[in-house]
Amino acid sequence: MPPASPLSWKAGRTFMFLYLLACVFWIYSGCSEGICSGCTECGESPMSIAVEIHNVTKRIKDKTIIDKISFEVYRGEVFGFLGPNGAGKTTTIRMMVGLMSITEGDIKICGKSIKHDFEEAVSRVGAIVENPEMYQFLSGYDNLLHFARMSPGVNKEKIAEAVELVGLTDRIKDRVKTYSLGMRQRLGLAQCLLHDPEVLILDEPTNGFDPAGIREIRDHIRMLAKKKNMAVIVSSHLLSEMEMMCDRFGIIQKGKLIDIQSVHDSATDSEKVYEFDIDSVEKASLILKTAFPHLEWKNAENGIFVRAAREDIPLLVKRFSGEDINIFGVKEVTKTLEERFLEATNGRGALKNARFDPQ
């Protein structure tokens, strides 16, 4: 067989390029909603957007309650919604589930607009807004059965699964009026899960729980996000719980979204604060003044705080050891969620002021 001519080789390469380009176009045009919109028709990509809030504003008469807030929540993540009392958390949540009208902007749930396609959008949501309300004279099971009749496809097996998930199996046949606040919260969570929502919105979900119950609900929420690829939005005042529960959090204050951060990725600066547990602060201070004048530092109760780059740490350890300074430990000082929240809202107790201030 004669070798292929350069012209035929170039034609073949051009054909392959056009073929691959057509494949890419077919993949991205296969759904009218778009791959990144978070719709189920696209196969529910793990990082697709489940909730999109775009320039949402709420006014009541002449007062602006929510002022042009925008953020997204992705499938498979737990998003914390933090803010002082009266900041607008519950108002935002009420707009997300259609309990309050939107003055400006729009909210999309899995690509469906709350303003223009309300029934389709809200059918994908399970929510507890403030306290769940149940029929007190009915049993917990009968309450769930009543709500199941409103959602097609919810059978007794699904009810039993939701009850077991929230840990109410032993009391589900008792009347709701005999339930504690924590048990009513569990029943409300079970109700939210009956129709397999794609988005779960919980306003103060651990309210009324004892420590063991808080941990159990926290584990349930994490499981729902990771195993069922559900987007979970949680509003709470328990910052320590939010830190253990959430992947990201947004801070709202006076109706404005002032910051969005990752819970586990707080430090993005090249320089961080390290605490040296040593036995001679005076010697260490002198070394820092003379040999490391470019570093910022401050005395601590049992040692010294130093703001430094990671590569500076072995140099400091070597120098301190060479000057007969005993080093009992070196650790990076990180901000807790509480400190970061107070810092963002101009409160007291932030790391910048409480733990490290070279001035």
Buried (B, 14 or more C-beta within 10 A) or exposed (E): EEEEEEEEEEEEEEEEEEEEEEEEEEEEEEBEBBBBBBBEBBEBBEEBBBBBBBEBBBEEEEEBBBBBBEBBBBBBBBBBBBBBEEBBBBBBBBBBBBEBEBBEBBBBBBBBBBBEBBEBBBBBBBBBBEBBEBBEEBBBBBBBBEBBEEBEEBEEEBBBBBBEBBBBEEBBEBBBEEBEEBBBBBBBBBBBBBBBBBBBBBBBBBBBBEEEBBBBBBEBBBEBBBEBBBBBBBBBBBBEBBBBBBBBBBBBBBBBBBBBBEBEEBEEEEBBBBBBBBEBBEBBBEBBEEEBEEBBBBEBEEBBBBBBEEEBBEEBBEBBEEEEBEBEEBEEBEBBBBBBBBBBBEEEEBBEEEBBEEE
